[in-house]
Amino acid sequence: MTWNIHGGIGPDGRFDLDRIAKLILRHDPDVVALQEIETRGRGQDSLQPLRMLFEARGHWHEARTISAPDGDYYGHALLSRWPMRHGRLHDLSFSDREPRFAIEAKIDSPHGPLHMVSAHLGLALSERRMQAGKLAKLAHPSGGEPGIVVGDFNDWFAFGAVRRALRAVMPQRTMLKTFPARGPIFRLDRIYVKGPARLTAAWSDREARTCSDHLPVIADIAPRASD
């Protein structure tokens, strides 16, 4: 699953991470990427529902892209019920735009290692063009294991920079409309898959429209084409 949770604020203007966590747990994904995790102005104790979700998964890496002097932050995270190795942050920041990072990790699934990349890309065209090129390079795992790239790519054009850069190396992708959640028309949030894994199904959850301004993307992925 990948989901931009909009800082835990739904279209009703209410901050409520409990409903975010409950929806995620209902789908019970093995791996979940969350964008727009926000504690600024609320304190880190506000993340308690997400902390319980993190602990239920047991393994995670965070990208705190903006940190406040008091320790509060804004960023995204990759969670897994399976062990993660070689977790790294890759700087995708561009000029004077908002800082951006990609999370890269190897996940030791019961079916073998998975190469995962999670990202939240920028809003400017020139910014995403640079970031898309870096993502395409990260999508090439050195060990030949299945590759999965997930996140909010902010790429709403049919032939946008991210789609052009990734389609050659990650030919399988979800095509669900996720934004705005109340009546989605843009495919901002996607899951890309590289063989030998196979994307077998993808869906969203309309109930999430009460939780965030994005809908989540949920997918079933077979680690090997024969599975």
C-alpha positions in Angstrom: 0.0 0.0 0.0 1.0 3.6 -0.6 -0.9 6.5 0.8 -0.5 10.3 1.2 -2.2 10.8 4.5 -2.2 14.7 4.3 -0.8 15.1 7.8 -3.7 13.1 9.2 -6.2 15.8 8.2 -9.3 14.8 6.3 -11.5 16.9 4.0 -13.6 17.7 7.0 -10.6 19.6 8.4 -10.3 17.2 11.4 -7.0 15.8 12.5 -7.5 12.1 13.1 -4.7 9.5 12.8 -6.9 6.8 14.4 -9.1 6.5 11.3 -5.9 6.5 9.1 -4.4 3.6 11.1 -7.7 1.7 11.2 -8.1 1.8 7.5 -4.6 0.6 6.9 -4.9 -2.3 9.4 -8.2 -3.3 7.7 -6.2 -4.0 4.5 -3.3 -5.4 6.5 -0.6 -4.8 3.9 2.8 -6.5 4.2 4.5 -3.3 3.1 3.1 0.3 3.4 4.5 3.6 2.4 3.0 6.8 4.0 3.6 10.3 2.7 3.0 13.6 4.5 3.5 12.5 8.1 3.4 15.7 10.1 4.1 16.5 13.8 4.8 20.2 13.5 2.5 22.2 15.7 1.1 19.0 17.3 4.1 17.4 19.0 5.4 13.9 18.3 2.9 12.4 20.8 0.3 13.1 18.2 1.7 10.2 16.1 0.8 7.5 18.7 -1.8 5.8 16.4 0.9 5.6 13.7 3.5 4.4 16.2 1.3 1.5 17.0 1.1 0.8 13.3 4.9 0.9 13.0 5.3 -1.4 16.0 2.7 -3.8 14.4 4.9 -4.0 11.3 8.1 -4.1 13.3 10.5 -2.7 10.6 10.6 0.8 9.1 12.7 3.6 7.7 11.8 7.3 7.9 12.7 10.3 5.7 12.3 13.4 7.8 12.5 15.9 5.0 11.8 19.0 7.2 12.8 19.1 10.8 11.8 21.9 13.3 14.1 23.1 16.1 11.9 21.4 18.7 12.2 18.0 17.1 8.9 18.0 15.2 9.1 17.1 11.6 7.4 16.5 8.2 8.3 13.6 5.9 7.4 10.0 4.8 8.1 6.5 5.9 8.3 2.9 4.6 7.0 0.1 6.9 7.3 -3.6 6.5 6.3 -6.7 8.5 9.5 -8.3 7.2 13.1 -7.3 8.0 14.6 -4.4 6.0 18.3 -4.2 5.2 20.5 -1.6 3.7 18.1 1.3 4.4 19.3 4.5 2.7 18.0 8.0 2.1 18.7 9.5 -1.3 18.6 13.3 -1.6 16.1 14.4 -4.4 16.1 18.0 -3.4 16.1 20.6 -6.2 17.3 24.1 -6.0 15.4 26.1 -3.4 12.3 23.9 -3.5 11.1 21.9 -0.5 13.6 19.1 0.5 12.8 15.7 -0.9 14.3 12.3 -0.2 13.7 8.7 -1.5 13.9 5.7 0.8 15.7 2.7 -0.6 15.7 -0.7 1.3 16.0 -4.4 0.7 13.1 -6.3 2.3 13.6 -10.0 3.2 10.2 -11.4 2.3 9.4 -15.1 2.8 9.7 -15.4 -1.0 13.1 -13.8 -1.3 14.5 -10.3 -1.2 12.6 -7.3 -2.6 14.2 -4.1 -3.7 12.0 -1.2 -2.5 12.0 2.5 -3.2 9.5 4.9 -1.7 9.3 8.6 -2.7 7.3 11.8 -2.5 8.2 14.0 -5.5 8.0 17.7 -6.0 5.4 20.0 -7.6 7.5 21.8 -10.2 8.0 20.2 -13.7 11.8 20.8 -13.7 12.0 19.4 -10.2 10.2 16.2 -11.1 12.3 15.8 -14.2 15.5 15.6 -12.2 13.9 13.4 -9.5 12.4 11.0 -12.1 15.9 10.4 -13.6 17.3 9.6 -10.1 14.4 7.2 -9.4 14.9 5.4 -12.7 18.5 4.7 -11.6 17.5 3.6 -8.1 15.0 1.2 -9.8 17.8 -1.1 -11.0 18.6 -3.5 -8.1 22.1 -4.8 -8.3 21.2 -8.4 -7.3 18.4 -9.0 -9.9 15.7 -9.2 -7.2 12.2 -7.9 -7.9 12.0 -4.1 -7.8 9.1 -2.1 -6.5 8.8 1.8 -6.5 5.9 3.4 -4.7 4.8 6.8 -3.6 3.1 10.1 -4.4 4.8 11.3 -7.7 2.8 14.5 -8.2 2.9 13.6 -11.9 -0.5 14.2 -13.4 0.3 14.4 -17.1 -0.4 11.4 -19.3 3.3 11.4 -20.5 4.8 13.1 -17.5 8.5 12.9 -16.6 8.1 10.2 -14.0 6.1 7.9 -16.3 8.5 8.4 -19.1 11.6 7.7 -16.9 10.2 4.7 -15.2 8.2 2.8 -17.8 11.3 1.4 -19.5 12.7 -0.1 -16.3 9.4 -0.7 -14.4 7.0 -1.8 -17.1 4.2 -2.8 -14.7 2.3 0.0 -12.8 -1.0 0.8 -11.2 -3.3 3.2 -13.0 -5.8 4.3 -10.3 -7.1 7.8 -9.9 -6.3 9.0 -6.4 -6.6 12.8 -6.2 -8.6 14.6 -5.0 -10.1 11.9 -2.8 -13.7 13.1 -3.0 -13.8 12.8 -6.8 -10.4 11.6 -8.1 -9.3 12.6 -11.5 -5.4 12.4 -11.2 -3.2 9.4 -10.9 -0.7 10.9 -8.5 -0.1 7.9 -6.4 1.3 4.7 -8.0 3.0 1.4 -7.5 5.6 0.4 -10.1 6.9 -3.2 -10.4 9.9 -4.7 -12.1 10.3 -8.4 -13.0 10.6 -11.1 -12.0 7.7 -9.9 -9.8 4.2 -9.6 -11.2 1.5 -7.1 -10.4 -1.6 -9.2 -10.1 -4.3 -6.8 -8.8 -4.6 -3.2 -7.7 -7.5 -1.3 -6.0 -8.3 1.6 -3.7 -10.7 2.2 -0.8 -13.3 4.9 -1.2 -13.8 5.1 2.5 -10.3 6.8 2.6 -11.9 9.9 1.2 -13.0 10.9 4.7 -9.4 10.5 6.0 -7.2 12.4 3.5 -7.2 14.4 0.3 -5.6 11.3 -1.4 -6.9 7.8 -1.9 -4.5 4.9 -1.1 -3.3 2.5 -3.7 -3.2 -1.2 -2.7 -1.8 -4.0 -4.8 -1.1 -7.7 -4.8 2.3 -8.5 -6.1 3.6 -12.0 -6.8 7.3 -12.1 -6.1 8.0 -14.3 -9.0 6.2 -14.6 -12.4 5.3 -18.2 -11.7 3.7 -17.5 -8.3 
